[in-house]
Amino acid sequence: MERVNRLLKIRNAQIVAVIRGSKKSEALDVSRKLLESGIKGIEVTLTTPNALEIVTCLKQEYQNQESIIGAGTVLDKESALLSIQAGAEFIVSPVFDEEVCSLCHLYQIPYIPGCMTVNEMKNALVAGVDIVKLFPSNQFEPTIISSIHAPLPQVTIMPSGGVNSENLLDWFQAGAEVVSVGGELTDTKNDTTLMAQRYIEKLKELSK
């Protein structure tokens, strides 16, 4: 049931913020501000310096809350295992990798691989993937989801790449159940708290 509970947390979060900091302190600061502002999903990319330490810190600080902390840009099973041992509750990859998928299933950790074609998504579903990352989604319009759902109505899609506050609702209204957001939401040049509040207000419009 652990994997199911984690999947529910991801879906309830609706937004997974992608953290790509240039240093540990910067990434931690942005992550904390997002979590404290109401963003519940955090994906710390392994391209961030000391990424695993960041995952551990955030997991320890926010483990009793509704938040969920994962690792992203995971390319191989060794990196996946280290991420899980550091406390990552979900694993995100830019591509689908069978070994990473099997390892995540062994540890009851949701695996979200990047896929671009229906064939890639079908192969991921066969391997037991629950959420597929449409990547890079900035190559498509949100209506691509309905086209994918025609042959694969059972696939849960998380668009990633190019999702912002202007098109956020378009992706959800098109059929996304969760979105991956970097850019303006996690850019240290912006007011992180203000941006988080803007995204949360957008989410509230979905229930109107």
ABEGO torsion letter per residue (X at the ends): XAAAAAAAAAAAAGBBBBBBBABAAAAAAAAAAAAAAGBABBBBBAABBGAAAAAAAAAAAAAABABBBBBBGBABAAAAAAAAAAGBABBBBABBBAAAAAAAAAAGBBBBBBBABAAAAAAAAAAGBABBBBOBAAABBAAAAAAAAAABAABBBBBBEGBBAAAAAAAAAAGBABBBBBEAAABAABBAAAAAAAAAAAAAAAAX
